């Protein structure tokens, strides 16, 4: 994969996820995040998410629902951007 340099590909709003693909498919992340201002983050590794699914499945299902909605919205946005080109 080629290096894009420092290119903004998305802006993340408060309360949103990023890096979810690496947690879902256990692959290396495809981008690096850079905060534009002071930020507080919560990290969840793939291992911790697997443990959450095992010990608190109802919480994990809620997180997965959020991730699915987010991924769907991002795919729709990307599709619209591609159609406009």
PDB file of N, CA, C and O in Angstrom:
ATOM      1  N   UNK A   1       0.848  -1.170   0.000  1.00  0.00           N
ATOM      2  CA  UNK A   1       0.000   0.000   0.000  1.00  0.00           C
ATOM      3  C   UNK A   1       0.893   1.232   0.000  1.00  0.00           C
ATOM      4  O   UNK A   1       1.888   1.282   0.722  1.00  0.00           O
ATOM      5  N   UNK A   2       0.540   2.224  -0.805  1.00  0.00           N
ATOM      6  CA  UNK A   2       1.328   3.441  -0.900  1.00  0.00           C
ATOM      7  C   UNK A   2       1.128   4.353   0.295  1.00  0.00           C
ATOM      8  O   UNK A   2       0.121   4.274   0.999  1.00  0.00           O
ATOM      9  N   UNK A   3       2.092   5.206   0.505  1.00  0.00           N
ATOM     10  CA  UNK A   3       2.050   6.173   1.606  1.00  0.00           C
ATOM     11  C   UNK A   3       1.400   7.447   1.110  1.00  0.00           C
ATOM     12  O   UNK A   3       1.838   8.021   0.113  1.00  0.00           O
ATOM     13  N   UNK A   4       0.346   7.902   1.804  1.00  0.00           N
ATOM     14  CA  UNK A   4      -0.366   9.099   1.396  1.00  0.00           C
ATOM     15  C   UNK A   4       0.179  10.363   2.032  1.00  0.00           C
ATOM     16  O   UNK A   4      -0.260  11.463   1.696  1.00  0.00           O
ATOM     17  N   UNK A   5       1.121  10.225   2.939  1.00  0.00           N
ATOM     18  CA  UNK A   5       1.587  11.393   3.670  1.00  0.00           C
ATOM     19  C   UNK A   5       0.545  11.780   4.700  1.00  0.00           C
ATOM     20  O   UNK A   5      -0.232  10.941   5.155  1.00  0.00           O
ATOM     21  N   UNK A   6       0.529  13.047   5.065  1.00  0.00           N
ATOM     22  CA  UNK A   6      -0.435  13.515   6.061  1.00  0.00           C
ATOM     23  C   UNK A   6      -1.667  14.030   5.337  1.00  0.00           C
ATOM     24  O   UNK A   6      -1.743  15.204   4.974  1.00  0.00           O
ATOM     25  N   UNK A   7      -2.620  13.152   5.132  1.00  0.00           N
ATOM     26  CA  UNK A   7      -3.856  13.460   4.430  1.00  0.00           C
ATOM     27  C   UNK A   7      -5.026  13.199   5.362  1.00  0.00           C
ATOM     28  O   UNK A   7      -5.094  12.139   5.984  1.00  0.00           O
ATOM     29  N   UNK A   8      -5.943  14.143   5.467  1.00  0.00           N
ATOM     30  CA  UNK A   8      -7.132  13.938   6.283  1.00  0.00           C
ATOM     31  C   UNK A   8      -8.121  13.103   5.484  1.00  0.00           C
ATOM     32  O   UNK A   8      -8.569  13.513   4.414  1.00  0.00           O
ATOM     33  N   UNK A   9      -8.457  11.931   6.008  1.00  0.00           N
ATOM     34  CA  UNK A   9      -9.428  11.088   5.322  1.00  0.00           C
ATOM     35  C   UNK A   9     -10.772  11.078   6.046  1.00  0.00           C
ATOM     36  O   UNK A   9     -11.784  10.672   5.474  1.00  0.00           O
ATOM     37  N   UNK A  10     -10.783  11.519   7.293  1.00  0.00           N
ATOM     38  CA  UNK A  10     -12.035  11.583   8.047  1.00  0.00           C
ATOM     39  C   UNK A  10     -11.839  12.448   9.276  1.00  0.00           C
ATOM     40  O   UNK A  10     -10.726  12.600   9.780  1.00  0.00           O
ATOM     41  N   UNK A  11     -12.928  13.006   9.744  1.00  0.00           N
ATOM     42  CA  UNK A  11     -12.931  13.697  11.021  1.00  0.00           C
ATOM     43  C   UNK A  11     -13.839  12.919  11.955  1.00  0.00           C
ATOM     44  O   UNK A  11     -14.949  12.534  11.585  1.00  0.00           O
ATOM     45  N   UNK A  12     -13.366  12.694  13.152  1.00  0.00           N
ATOM     46  CA  UNK A  12     -14.113  11.923  14.141  1.00  0.00           C
ATOM     47  C   UNK A  12     -14.696  12.894  15.155  1.00  0.00           C
ATOM     48  O   UNK A  12     -13.995  13.761  15.677  1.00  0.00           O
ATOM     49  N   UNK A  13     -15.963  12.740  15.422  1.00  0.00           N
ATOM     50  CA  UNK A  13     -16.653  13.607  16.372  1.00  0.00           C
ATOM     51  C   UNK A  13     -16.627  12.996  17.768  1.00  0.00           C
ATOM     52  O   UNK A  13     -16.404  11.794  17.917  1.00  0.00           O
ATOM     53  N   UNK A  14     -16.854  13.819  18.789  1.00  0.00           N
ATOM     54  CA  UNK A  14     -16.878  13.291  20.163  1.00  0.00           C
ATOM     55  C   UNK A  14     -17.824  12.092  20.290  1.00  0.00           C
ATOM     56  O   UNK A  14     -18.946  12.106  19.784  1.00  0.00           O
ATOM     57  N   UNK A  15     -17.339  11.063  20.976  1.00  0.00           N
ATOM     58  CA  UNK A  15     -18.136   9.863  21.195  1.00  0.00           C
ATOM     59  C   UNK A  15     -18.071   8.833  20.091  1.00  0.00           C
ATOM     60  O   UNK A  15     -18.645   7.752  20.229  1.00  0.00           O
ATOM     61  N   UNK A  16     -17.381   9.138  18.986  1.00  0.00           N
ATOM     62  CA  UNK A  16     -17.304   8.191  17.872  1.00  0.00           C
ATOM     63  C   UNK A  16     -16.082   7.283  18.010  1.00  0.00           C
ATOM     64  O   UNK A  16     -15.145   7.565  18.757  1.00  0.00           O
ATOM     65  N   UNK A  17     -16.131   6.195  17.267  1.00  0.00           N
ATOM     66  CA  UNK A  17     -15.057   5.211  17.241  1.00  0.00           C
ATOM     67  C   UNK A  17     -14.118   5.492  16.085  1.00  0.00           C
ATOM     68  O   UNK A  17     -14.504   6.101  15.087  1.00  0.00           O
ATOM     69  N   UNK A  18     -12.876   5.040  16.232  1.00  0.00           N
ATOM     70  CA  UNK A  18     -11.970   4.915  15.095  1.00  0.00           C
ATOM     71  C   UNK A  18     -11.041   3.759  15.400  1.00  0.00           C
ATOM     72  O   UNK A  18     -10.839   3.403  16.561  1.00  0.00           O
ATOM     73  N   UNK A  19     -10.476   3.172  14.353  1.00  0.00           N
ATOM     74  CA  UNK A  19      -9.601   2.021  14.537  1.00  0.00           C
ATOM     75  C   UNK A  19     -10.359   0.728  14.726  1.00  0.00           C
ATOM     76  O   UNK A  19      -9.772  -0.291  15.090  1.00  0.00           O
ATOM     77  N   UNK A  20     -11.653   0.757  14.485  1.00  0.00           N
ATOM     78  CA  UNK A  20     -12.485  -0.427  14.736  1.00  0.00           C
ATOM     79  C   UNK A  20     -12.157  -1.601  13.820  1.00  0.00           C
ATOM     80  O   UNK A  20     -12.346  -2.752  14.214  1.00  0.00           O
ATOM     81  N   UNK A  21     -11.673  -1.339  12.612  1.00  0.00           N
ATOM     82  CA  UNK A  21     -11.374  -2.443  11.699  1.00  0.00           C
ATOM     83  C   UNK A  21     -10.291  -3.343  12.276  1.00  0.00           C
ATOM     84  O   UNK A  21     -10.370  -4.564  12.144  1.00  0.00           O
ATOM     85  N   UNK A  22      -9.290  -2.763  12.908  1.00  0.00           N
ATOM     86  CA  UNK A  22      -8.202  -3.550  13.491  1.00  0.00           C
ATOM     87  C   UNK A  22      -8.708  -4.433  14.629  1.00  0.00           C
ATOM     88  O   UNK A  22      -8.201  -5.537  14.829  1.00  0.00           O
ATOM     89  N   UNK A  23      -9.697  -3.959  15.370  1.00  0.00           N
ATOM     90  CA  UNK A  23     -10.274  -4.759  16.457  1.00  0.00           C
ATOM     91  C   UNK A  23     -11.137  -5.880  15.887  1.00  0.00           C
ATOM     92  O   UNK A  23     -11.125  -7.000  16.398  1.00  0.00           O
ATOM     93  N   UNK A  24     -11.881  -5.578  14.834  1.00  0.00           N
ATOM     94  CA  UNK A  24     -12.796  -6.562  14.252  1.00  0.00           C
ATOM     95  C   UNK A  24     -12.046  -7.678  13.540  1.00  0.00           C
ATOM     96  O   UNK A  24     -12.338  -8.855  13.753  1.00  0.00           O
ATOM     97  N   UNK A  25     -11.077  -7.320  12.692  1.00  0.00           N
ATOM     98  CA  UNK A  25     -10.414  -8.364  11.893  1.00  0.00           C
ATOM     99  C   UNK A  25      -8.985  -8.680  12.344  1.00  0.00           C
ATOM    100  O   UNK A  25      -8.284  -9.449  11.686  1.00  0.00           O
ATOM    101  N   UNK A  26      -8.553  -8.091  13.456  1.00  0.00           N
ATOM    102  CA  UNK A  26      -7.219  -8.355  14.033  1.00  0.00           C
ATOM    103  C   UNK A  26      -6.085  -8.100  13.039  1.00  0.00           C
ATOM    104  O   UNK A  26      -5.045  -8.757  13.098  1.00  0.00           O
ATOM    105  N   UNK A  27      -6.283  -7.161  12.139  1.00  0.00           N
ATOM    106  CA  UNK A  27      -5.255  -6.782  11.173  1.00  0.00           C
ATOM    107  C   UNK A  27      -4.619  -5.468  11.616  1.00  0.00           C
ATOM    108  O   UNK A  27      -5.183  -4.744  12.436  1.00  0.00           O
ATOM    109  N   UNK A  28      -3.452  -5.166  11.076  1.00  0.00           N
ATOM    110  CA  UNK A  28      -2.837  -3.875  11.407  1.00  0.00           C
ATOM    111  C   UNK A  28      -3.740  -2.729  10.963  1.00  0.00           C
ATOM    112  O   UNK A  28      -4.478  -2.860   9.987  1.00  0.00           O
ATOM    113  N   UNK A  29      -3.684  -1.618  11.672  1.00  0.00           N
ATOM    114  CA  UNK A  29      -4.524  -0.484  11.306  1.00  0.00           C
ATOM    115  C   UNK A  29      -4.088   0.064   9.951  1.00  0.00           C
ATOM    116  O   UNK A  29      -2.933  -0.077   9.549  1.00  0.00           O
ATOM    117  N   UNK A  30      -5.029   0.685   9.263  1.00  0.00           N
ATOM    118  CA  UNK A  30      -4.751   1.179   7.917  1.00  0.00           C
ATOM    119  C   UNK A  30      -4.478   2.676   7.893  1.00  0.00           C
ATOM    120  O   UNK A  30      -4.157   3.227   6.840  1.00  0.00           O
ATOM    121  N   UNK A  31      -4.601   3.348   9.048  1.00  0.00           N
ATOM    122  CA  UNK A  31      -4.352   4.790   9.117  1.00  0.00           C
ATOM    123  C   UNK A  31      -3.923   5.140  10.533  1.00  0.00           C
ATOM    124  O   UNK A  31      -4.070   4.342  11.459  1.00  0.00           O
ATOM    125  N   UNK A  32      -3.399   6.330  10.684  1.00  0.00           N
ATOM    126  CA  UNK A  32      -2.998   6.849  11.982  1.00  0.00           C
ATOM    127  C   UNK A  32      -3.866   8.056  12.300  1.00  0.00           C
ATOM    128  O   UNK A  32      -4.141   8.881  11.429  1.00  0.00           O
ATOM    129  N   UNK A  33      -4.287   8.153  13.533  1.00  0.00           N
ATOM    130  CA  UNK A  33      -5.123   9.281  13.958  1.00  0.00           C
ATOM    131  C   UNK A  33      -4.258  10.370  14.576  1.00  0.00           C
ATOM    132  O   UNK A  33      -3.256  10.093  15.235  1.00  0.00           O
ATOM    133  N   UNK A  34      -4.662  11.601  14.352  1.00  0.00           N
ATOM    134  CA  UNK A  34      -3.974  12.747  14.939  1.00  0.00           C
ATOM    135  C   UNK A  34      -5.041  13.707  15.455  1.00  0.00           C
ATOM    136  O   UNK A  34      -5.908  14.144  14.697  1.00  0.00           O
ATOM    137  N   UNK A  35      -4.977  14.030  16.740  1.00  0.00           N
ATOM    138  CA  UNK A  35      -5.969  14.921  17.346  1.00  0.00           C
ATOM    139  C   UNK A  35      -5.687  16.366  16.971  1.00  0.00           C
ATOM    140  O   UNK A  35      -4.537  16.803  16.957  1.00  0.00           O
ATOM    141  N   UNK A  36      -6.751  17.103  16.666  1.00  0.00           N
ATOM    142  CA  UNK A  36      -6.619  18.518  16.333  1.00  0.00           C
ATOM    143  C   UNK A  36      -6.610  19.389  17.582  1.00  0.00           C
ATOM    144  O   UNK A  36      -6.218  20.555  17.525  1.00  0.00           O
ATOM    145  N   UNK A  37      -7.039  18.829  18.711  1.00  0.00           N
ATOM    146  CA  UNK A  37      -7.060  19.550  19.977  1.00  0.00           C
ATOM    147  C   UNK A  37      -6.990  18.542  21.110  1.00  0.00           C
ATOM    148  O   UNK A  37      -7.034  17.336  20.867  1.00  0.00           O
ATOM    149  N   UNK A  38      -6.881  19.019  22.351  1.00  0.00           N
ATOM    150  CA  UNK A  38      -6.782  18.113  23.499  1.00  0.00           C
ATOM    151  C   UNK A  38      -7.919  17.098  23.458  1.00  0.00           C
ATOM    152  O   UNK A  38      -9.082  17.451  23.263  1.00  0.00           O
ATOM    153  N   UNK A  39      -7.559  15.833  23.644  1.00  0.00           N
ATOM    154  CA  UNK A  39      -8.510  14.751  23.464  1.00  0.00           C
ATOM    155  C   UNK A  39      -8.327  13.699  24.542  1.00  0.00           C
ATOM    156  O   UNK A  39      -7.206  13.422  24.968  1.00  0.00           O
ATOM    157  N   UNK A  40      -9.428  13.118  24.979  1.00  0.00           N
ATOM    158  CA  UNK A  40      -9.386  11.959  25.869  1.00  0.00           C
ATOM    159  C   UNK A  40      -9.881  10.760  25.079  1.00  0.00           C
ATOM    160  O   UNK A  40     -10.923  10.818  24.425  1.00  0.00           O
ATOM    161  N   UNK A  41      -9.125   9.680  25.146  1.00  0.00           N
ATOM    162  CA  UNK A  41      -9.450   8.480  24.384  1.00  0.00           C
ATOM    163  C   UNK A  41      -9.616   7.287  25.305  1.00  0.00           C
ATOM    164  O   UNK A  41      -9.062   7.246  26.404  1.00  0.00           O
ATOM    165  N   UNK A  42     -10.384   6.323  24.838  1.00  0.00           N
ATOM    166  CA  UNK A  42     -10.490   5.038  25.505  1.00  0.00           C
ATOM    167  C   UNK A  42     -10.054   3.986  24.489  1.00  0.00           C
ATOM    168  O   UNK A  42     -10.584   3.929  23.380  1.00  0.00           O
ATOM    169  N   UNK A  43      -9.102   3.168  24.867  1.00  0.00           N
ATOM    170  CA  UNK A  43      -8.572   2.148  23.969  1.00  0.00           C
ATOM    171  C   UNK A  43      -9.159   0.789  24.322  1.00  0.00           C
ATOM    172  O   UNK A  43      -9.299   0.440  25.494  1.00  0.00           O
ATOM    173  N   UNK A  44      -9.501   0.023  23.274  1.00  0.00           N
ATOM    174  CA  UNK A  44      -9.929  -1.355  23.482  1.00  0.00           C
ATOM    175  C   UNK A  44      -9.204  -2.229  22.462  1.00  0.00           C
ATOM    176  O   UNK A  44      -9.404  -2.087  21.255  1.00  0.00           O
ATOM    177  N   UNK A  45      -8.374  -3.119  22.950  1.00  0.00           N
ATOM    178  CA  UNK A  45      -7.637  -4.025  22.073  1.00  0.00           C
ATOM    179  C   UNK A  45      -8.560  -5.151  21.606  1.00  0.00           C
ATOM    180  O   UNK A  45      -9.630  -5.376  22.173  1.00  0.00           O
ATOM    181  N   UNK A  46      -8.125  -5.844  20.570  1.00  0.00           N
ATOM    182  CA  UNK A  46      -8.885  -6.995  20.091  1.00  0.00           C
ATOM    183  C   UNK A  46      -9.014  -8.048  21.187  1.00  0.00           C
ATOM    184  O   UNK A  46     -10.050  -8.702  21.310  1.00  0.00           O
ATOM    185  N   UNK A  47      -7.958  -8.209  21.982  1.00  0.00           N
ATOM    186  CA  UNK A  47      -7.992  -9.186  23.072  1.00  0.00           C
ATOM    187  C   UNK A  47      -9.010  -8.782  24.137  1.00  0.00           C
ATOM    188  O   UNK A  47      -9.758  -9.623  24.635  1.00  0.00           O
ATOM    189  N   UNK A  48      -9.039  -7.495  24.485  1.00  0.00           N
ATOM    190  CA  UNK A  48     -10.009  -7.023  25.470  1.00  0.00           C
ATOM    191  C   UNK A  48     -11.432  -7.125  24.941  1.00  0.00           C
ATOM    192  O   UNK A  48     -12.357  -7.426  25.696  1.00  0.00           O
ATOM    193  N   UNK A  49     -11.611  -6.877  23.653  1.00  0.00           N
ATOM    194  CA  UNK A  49     -12.953  -7.000  23.077  1.00  0.00           C
ATOM    195  C   UNK A  49     -13.405  -8.458  23.096  1.00  0.00           C
ATOM    196  O   UNK A  49     -14.573  -8.740  23.365  1.00  0.00           O
ATOM    197  N   UNK A  50     -12.489  -9.384  22.811  1.00  0.00           N
ATOM    198  CA  UNK A  50     -12.825 -10.818  22.876  1.00  0.00           C
ATOM    199  C   UNK A  50     -13.234 -11.203  24.302  1.00  0.00           C
ATOM    200  O   UNK A  50     -14.185 -11.960  24.496  1.00  0.00           O
ATOM    201  N   UNK A  51     -12.520 -10.683  25.282  1.00  0.00           N
ATOM    202  CA  UNK A  51     -12.853 -10.946  26.681  1.00  0.00           C
ATOM    203  C   UNK A  51     -14.211 -10.342  27.041  1.00  0.00           C
ATOM    204  O   UNK A  51     -15.001 -10.965  27.750  1.00  0.00           O
ATOM    205  N   UNK A  52     -14.478  -9.144  26.558  1.00  0.00           N
ATOM    206  CA  UNK A  52     -15.768  -8.507  26.795  1.00  0.00           C
ATOM    207  C   UNK A  52     -16.901  -9.350  26.213  1.00  0.00           C
ATOM    208  O   UNK A  52     -17.939  -9.523  26.852  1.00  0.00           O
ATOM    209  N   UNK A  53     -16.706  -9.873  25.002  1.00  0.00           N
ATOM    210  CA  UNK A  53     -17.729 -10.715  24.372  1.00  0.00           C
ATOM    211  C   UNK A  53     -18.007 -11.949  25.211  1.00  0.00           C
ATOM    212  O   UNK A  53     -19.150 -12.395  25.317  1.00  0.00           O
ATOM    213  N   UNK A  54     -16.961 -12.494  25.803  1.00  0.00           N
ATOM    214  CA  UNK A  54     -17.109 -13.708  26.610  1.00  0.00           C
ATOM    215  C   UNK A  54     -17.776 -13.420  27.950  1.00  0.00           C
ATOM    216  O   UNK A  54     -18.685 -14.142  28.359  1.00  0.00           O
ATOM    217  N   UNK A  55     -17.329 -12.365  28.639  1.00  0.00           N
ATOM    218  CA  UNK A  55     -17.796 -12.098  30.000  1.00  0.00           C
ATOM    219  C   UNK A  55     -19.053 -11.238  30.073  1.00  0.00           C
ATOM    220  O   UNK A  55     -19.851 -11.386  30.999  1.00  0.00           O
ATOM    221  N   UNK A  56     -19.236 -10.339  29.103  1.00  0.00           N
ATOM    222  CA  UNK A  56     -20.389  -9.433  29.105  1.00  0.00           C
ATOM    223  C   UNK A  56     -20.984  -9.360  27.692  1.00  0.00           C
ATOM    224  O   UNK A  56     -20.915  -8.317  27.042  1.00  0.00           O
ATOM    225  N   UNK A  57     -21.562 -10.462  27.225  1.00  0.00           N
ATOM    226  CA  UNK A  57     -22.036 -10.497  25.838  1.00  0.00           C
ATOM    227  C   UNK A  57     -23.067  -9.417  25.497  1.00  0.00           C
ATOM    228  O   UNK A  57     -23.083  -8.930  24.366  1.00  0.00           O
ATOM    229  N   UNK A  58     -23.923  -9.033  26.439  1.00  0.00           N
ATOM    230  CA  UNK A  58     -24.926  -8.014  26.117  1.00  0.00           C
ATOM    231  C   UNK A  58     -24.270  -6.654  25.857  1.00  0.00           C
ATOM    232  O   UNK A  58     -24.730  -5.903  24.997  1.00  0.00           O
ATOM    233  N   UNK A  59     -23.208  -6.334  26.586  1.00  0.00           N
ATOM    234  CA  UNK A  59     -22.472  -5.091  26.355  1.00  0.00           C
ATOM    235  C   UNK A  59     -21.753  -5.169  25.006  1.00  0.00           C
ATOM    236  O   UNK A  59     -21.759  -4.209  24.236  1.00  0.00           O
ATOM    237  N   UNK A  60     -21.141  -6.307  24.730  1.00  0.00           N
ATOM    238  CA  UNK A  60     -20.429  -6.487  23.461  1.00  0.00           C
ATOM    239  C   UNK A  60     -21.382  -6.360  22.277  1.00  0.00           C
ATOM    240  O   UNK A  60     -21.016  -5.792  21.248  1.00  0.00           O
ATOM    241  N   UNK A  61     -22.589  -6.879  22.410  1.00  0.00           N
ATOM    242  CA  UNK A  61     -23.577  -6.775  21.322  1.00  0.00           C
ATOM    243  C   UNK A  61     -23.938  -5.316  21.076  1.00  0.00           C
ATOM    244  O   UNK A  61     -24.072  -4.900  19.926  1.00  0.00           O
ATOM    245  N   UNK A  62     -24.096  -4.534  22.138  1.00  0.00           N
ATOM    246  CA  UNK A  62     -24.395  -3.106  21.965  1.00  0.00           C
ATOM    247  C   UNK A  62     -23.249  -2.396  21.251  1.00  0.00           C
ATOM    248  O   UNK A  62     -23.482  -1.556  20.382  1.00  0.00           O
ATOM    249  N   UNK A  63     -22.023  -2.728  21.612  1.00  0.00           N
ATOM    250  CA  UNK A  63     -20.861  -2.127  20.946  1.00  0.00           C
ATOM    251  C   UNK A  63     -20.814  -2.564  19.486  1.00  0.00           C
ATOM    252  O   UNK A  63     -20.540  -1.748  18.606  1.00  0.00           O
ATOM    253  N   UNK A  64     -21.075  -3.835  19.220  1.00  0.00           N
ATOM    254  CA  UNK A  64     -21.067  -4.319  17.835  1.00  0.00           C
ATOM    255  C   UNK A  64     -22.153  -3.634  17.013  1.00  0.00           C
ATOM    256  O   UNK A  64     -21.930  -3.309  15.846  1.00  0.00           O
ATOM    257  N   UNK A  65     -23.325  -3.411  17.606  1.00  0.00           N
ATOM    258  CA  UNK A  65     -24.379  -2.681  16.901  1.00  0.00           C
ATOM    259  C   UNK A  65     -23.906  -1.280  16.521  1.00  0.00           C
ATOM    260  O   UNK A  65     -24.122  -0.830  15.396  1.00  0.00           O
ATOM    261  N   UNK A  66     -23.263  -0.596  17.462  1.00  0.00           N
ATOM    262  CA  UNK A  66     -22.730   0.737  17.173  1.00  0.00           C
ATOM    263  C   UNK A  66     -21.676   0.693  16.069  1.00  0.00           C
ATOM    264  O   UNK A  66     -21.662   1.536  15.173  1.00  0.00           O
ATOM    265  N   UNK A  67     -20.797  -0.301  16.149  1.00  0.00           N
ATOM    266  CA  UNK A  67     -19.749  -0.438  15.127  1.00  0.00           C
ATOM    267  C   UNK A  67     -20.359  -0.705  13.755  1.00  0.00           C
ATOM    268  O   UNK A  67     -19.915  -0.133  12.759  1.00  0.00           O
ATOM    269  N   UNK A  68     -21.363  -1.558  13.693  1.00  0.00           N
ATOM    270  CA  UNK A  68     -22.006  -1.853  12.411  1.00  0.00           C
ATOM    271  C   UNK A  68     -22.671  -0.618  11.823  1.00  0.00           C
ATOM    272  O   UNK A  68     -22.575  -0.376  10.620  1.00  0.00           O
ATOM    273  N   UNK A  69     -23.345   0.168  12.662  1.00  0.00           N
ATOM    274  CA  UNK A  69     -23.970   1.403  12.181  1.00  0.00           C
ATOM    275  C   UNK A  69     -22.903   2.384  11.685  1.00  0.00           C
ATOM    276  O   UNK A  69     -23.070   3.024  10.647  1.00  0.00           O
ATOM    277  N   UNK A  70     -21.823   2.489  12.431  1.00  0.00           N
ATOM    278  CA  UNK A  70     -20.734   3.386  12.047  1.00  0.00           C
ATOM    279  C   UNK A  70     -20.101   2.947  10.729  1.00  0.00           C
ATOM    280  O   UNK A  70     -19.901   3.767   9.832  1.00  0.00           O
ATOM    281  N   UNK A  71     -19.789   1.670  10.612  1.00  0.00           N
ATOM    282  CA  UNK A  71     -19.180   1.171   9.379  1.00  0.00           C
ATOM    283  C   UNK A  71     -20.114   1.361   8.187  1.00  0.00           C
ATOM    284  O   UNK A  71     -19.668   1.718   7.097  1.00  0.00           O
ATOM    285  N   UNK A  72     -21.394   1.125   8.391  1.00  0.00           N
ATOM    286  CA  UNK A  72     -22.373   1.318   7.329  1.00  0.00           C
ATOM    287  C   UNK A  72     -22.427   2.779   6.898  1.00  0.00           C
ATOM    288  O   UNK A  72     -22.438   3.079   5.705  1.00  0.00           O
ATOM    289  N   UNK A  73     -22.461   3.684   7.871  1.00  0.00           N
ATOM    290  CA  UNK A  73     -22.505   5.118   7.555  1.00  0.00           C
ATOM    291  C   UNK A  73     -21.240   5.553   6.818  1.00  0.00           C
ATOM    292  O   UNK A  73     -21.308   6.320   5.858  1.00  0.00           O
ATOM    293  N   UNK A  74     -20.096   5.064   7.267  1.00  0.00           N
ATOM    294  CA  UNK A  74     -18.846   5.437   6.601  1.00  0.00           C
ATOM    295  C   UNK A  74     -18.780   4.885   5.185  1.00  0.00           C
ATOM    296  O   UNK A  74     -18.284   5.561   4.283  1.00  0.00           O
ATOM    297  N   UNK A  75     -19.269   3.677   4.976  1.00  0.00           N
ATOM    298  CA  UNK A  75     -19.286   3.100   3.629  1.00  0.00           C
ATOM    299  C   UNK A  75     -20.218   3.897   2.720  1.00  0.00           C
ATOM    300  O   UNK A  75     -19.879   4.163   1.567  1.00  0.00           O
ATOM    301  N   UNK A  76     -21.388   4.280   3.230  1.00  0.00           N
ATOM    302  CA  UNK A  76     -22.312   5.090   2.440  1.00  0.00           C
ATOM    303  C   UNK A  76     -21.682   6.442   2.071  1.00  0.00           C
ATOM    304  O   UNK A  76     -21.809   6.900   0.935  1.00  0.00           O
ATOM    305  N   UNK A  77     -21.004   7.072   3.033  1.00  0.00           N
ATOM    306  CA  UNK A  77     -20.353   8.353   2.781  1.00  0.00           C
ATOM    307  C   UNK A  77     -19.267   8.202   1.721  1.00  0.00           C
ATOM    308  O   UNK A  77     -19.165   9.024   0.810  1.00  0.00           O
ATOM    309  N   UNK A  78     -18.464   7.162   1.837  1.00  0.00           N
ATOM    310  CA  UNK A  78     -17.405   6.911   0.860  1.00  0.00           C
ATOM    311  C   UNK A  78     -17.991   6.646  -0.519  1.00  0.00           C
ATOM    312  O   UNK A  78     -17.474   7.139  -1.521  1.00  0.00           O
ATOM    313  N   UNK A  79     -19.054   5.881  -0.572  1.00  0.00           N
ATOM    314  CA  UNK A  79     -19.713   5.590  -1.846  1.00  0.00           C
ATOM    315  C   UNK A  79     -20.216   6.871  -2.499  1.00  0.00           C
ATOM    316  O   UNK A  79     -20.020   7.075  -3.697  1.00  0.00           O
ATOM    317  N   UNK A  80     -20.863   7.736  -1.719  1.00  0.00           N
ATOM    318  CA  UNK A  80     -21.353   9.008  -2.257  1.00  0.00           C
ATOM    319  C   UNK A  80     -20.210   9.877  -2.780  1.00  0.00           C
ATOM    320  O   UNK A  80     -20.332  10.508  -3.830  1.00  0.00           O
ATOM    321  N   UNK A  81     -19.094   9.907  -2.037  1.00  0.00           N
ATOM    322  CA  UNK A  81     -17.930  10.683  -2.482  1.00  0.00           C
ATOM    323  C   UNK A  81     -17.400  10.139  -3.795  1.00  0.00           C
ATOM    324  O   UNK A  81     -17.035  10.908  -4.685  1.00  0.00           O
ATOM    325  N   UNK A  82     -17.353   8.825  -3.923  1.00  0.00           N
ATOM    326  CA  UNK A  82     -16.840   8.214  -5.153  1.00  0.00           C
ATOM    327  C   UNK A  82     -17.773   8.488  -6.331  1.00  0.00           C
ATOM    328  O   UNK A  82     -17.308   8.704  -7.450  1.00  0.00           O
ATOM    329  N   UNK A  83     -19.081   8.481  -6.089  1.00  0.00           N
ATOM    330  CA  UNK A  83     -20.039   8.736  -7.163  1.00  0.00           C
ATOM    331  C   UNK A  83     -19.973  10.180  -7.649  1.00  0.00           C
ATOM    332  O   UNK A  83     -20.274  10.454  -8.811  1.00  0.00           O
ATOM    333  N   UNK A  84     -19.587  11.095  -6.786  1.00  0.00           N
ATOM    334  CA  UNK A  84     -19.509  12.512  -7.143  1.00  0.00           C
ATOM    335  C   UNK A  84     -18.262  12.837  -7.950  1.00  0.00           C
ATOM    336  O   UNK A  84     -18.189  13.906  -8.556  1.00  0.00           O
ATOM    337  N   UNK A  85     -17.270  11.935  -7.973  1.00  0.00           N
ATOM    338  CA  UNK A  85     -16.018  12.198  -8.712  1.00  0.00           C
ATOM    339  C   UNK A  85     -16.205  12.013 -10.194  1.00  0.00           C
ATOM    340  O   UNK A  85     -15.260  12.192 -10.962  1.00  0.00           O
TER     341      UNK A  85
END
